[in-house]
Amino acid sequence: MKRPPLPGTLTTRAALAAVSWRHRAGDHAKDDACGEYTSVDLGESMVDKGKKTSFVHFRSSTQMNGPEGSKYNNLSGQCTGGAVIYPDKSIEAEGLCAVEDVDGDVLTYAFTQARGQMEGRYVRKGGTGKFAGSRETGWFRPMKLDGDVTRGNWGGRNACK
């Protein structure tokens, strides 16, 4: 039996790409754009919940780039989370990430992507060193889906510095 697509897999990425391209016609550059991210799938596990609905636990490696001189530039780490895949193939996801800068300071943030939406939200939860007081919120949007690799943009009001 062929399993439904899930975050971080080729089949999910193909489905998301199709939805993304439909939404792109109205895309425009955001005033509060900060940078780009790359996420590489490290694995997932799926639980069939019945009635053509599945729950997926996923894990990924993440690289974030922001404006030159920003404390949010050149961060790398891992994310983990879960997603529900509904019968209509829409996806709802949530997770948590911990990324580290070149000095060893760690930033944590939570993310959500509402059912049927291509743009998600993040909330910074603080961390260590320079990230201890980071509590900004913002958005992320996948822009290119290529196998196990997702590239996208991120930003937010007062979230770039």
C-alpha positions in Angstrom: 0.0 0.0 0.0 1.4 3.3 -1.0 1.6 5.7 2.0 0.3 9.3 1.8 2.9 12.0 1.5 4.5 13.4 4.6 6.7 16.4 5.5 10.3 15.8 4.5 9.6 13.2 1.8 9.6 13.4 -1.9 5.9 12.7 -2.2 5.0 15.3 0.3 7.4 17.8 -1.3 5.8 17.1 -4.7 2.3 17.8 -3.2 3.5 20.9 -1.4 5.3 22.1 -4.6 2.0 21.8 -6.6 0.2 23.9 -3.9 3.0 26.3 -3.6 3.1 27.0 -7.4 -0.7 27.7 -7.3 -0.1 30.3 -4.6 2.9 31.8 -6.1 1.0 33.8 -8.7 0.1 36.3 -6.0 3.6 36.2 -4.2 5.5 39.4 -3.7 8.5 40.4 -1.7 7.7 41.0 1.9 8.8 44.2 3.6 9.9 42.2 6.7 11.9 39.5 4.9 15.1 38.6 6.8 16.7 35.7 5.0 16.7 32.2 3.7 16.7 28.7 5.2 17.5 25.2 4.0 16.1 22.1 5.6 17.2 18.6 4.9 15.0 15.6 5.9 16.8 13.2 8.3 13.9 10.8 8.8 10.3 10.3 9.8 7.9 7.7 11.2 4.2 7.4 10.3 1.2 6.2 12.3 -2.0 5.4 10.4 -4.9 7.0 12.3 -7.6 5.5 10.2 -10.1 7.2 7.8 -7.2 8.1 5.5 -5.6 10.3 8.1 -2.0 9.9 9.2 0.3 11.3 11.9 4.0 11.7 11.0 6.9 12.5 13.3 9.8 14.1 11.4 13.3 15.3 12.0 15.4 17.6 9.9 18.7 19.4 9.7 18.3 23.2 9.3 20.6 26.1 8.1 19.4 29.7 8.5 20.9 32.7 6.9 20.0 36.3 7.7 21.3 39.8 7.0 25.1 40.2 7.3 26.0 41.2 10.8 22.7 39.8 12.2 22.9 37.4 15.2 20.4 35.3 13.2 22.9 34.8 10.3 24.6 31.4 9.7 22.8 29.3 12.3 22.5 25.5 12.0 20.9 22.8 14.0 17.9 20.4 14.0 14.2 20.5 14.1 11.7 17.9 15.1 7.9 17.9 15.0 4.7 16.2 14.0 2.2 16.6 11.2 -1.3 15.4 10.5 -2.0 14.5 6.9 -5.8 14.7 6.2 -7.8 12.7 3.6 -7.7 15.8 1.3 -3.9 15.7 1.5 -3.8 19.0 3.4 -1.1 19.1 6.1 -1.0 20.7 9.6 2.4 20.7 11.3 4.1 21.9 14.5 7.6 21.5 15.9 10.6 22.8 17.7 14.1 23.7 16.5 17.4 24.3 18.2 20.0 26.0 16.1 23.5 27.1 17.1 25.7 30.0 15.9 29.5 29.9 15.2 30.1 31.0 18.9 28.2 28.1 20.3 25.1 30.1 21.4 21.8 28.2 21.0 18.5 29.6 19.8 15.2 27.6 20.2 12.0 28.3 18.3 8.7 26.7 17.8 6.9 26.6 14.4 3.4 25.9 13.2 1.9 25.5 9.8 -1.9 25.6 9.7 -3.8 23.2 7.6 -3.8 24.1 4.0 -1.5 27.1 4.4 1.9 27.4 2.6 3.2 30.0 5.0 3.9 29.1 8.6 4.7 31.0 11.8 7.5 30.8 14.3 8.0 31.9 17.9 11.4 32.3 19.3 11.7 30.7 22.8 15.1 32.1 23.9 18.2 30.2 24.3 21.7 30.7 25.5 24.2 33.6 25.3 23.1 36.3 22.8 19.8 34.4 22.2 18.7 34.3 25.9 16.1 37.0 25.5 15.0 36.3 21.9 11.2 36.2 21.9 10.3 37.5 18.4 7.7 36.0 16.1 7.6 35.8 12.3 6.8 33.8 9.3 8.5 31.2 7.0 7.6 30.1 3.5 8.9 27.1 1.6 9.9 28.2 -1.9 11.8 25.3 -3.5 11.2 21.7 -2.8 13.8 19.3 -4.2 13.8 15.7 -2.9 14.7 15.7 0.8 15.8 19.4 0.6 13.5 22.4 1.2 14.6 25.9 0.7 12.6 28.9 1.7 12.4 32.4 3.1 11.8 33.7 6.6 11.2 37.0 8.2 9.2 39.0 10.7 8.7 42.4 12.2 11.8 43.2 14.2 13.1 39.7 13.7 16.1 40.3 11.5 18.7 41.9 13.8 
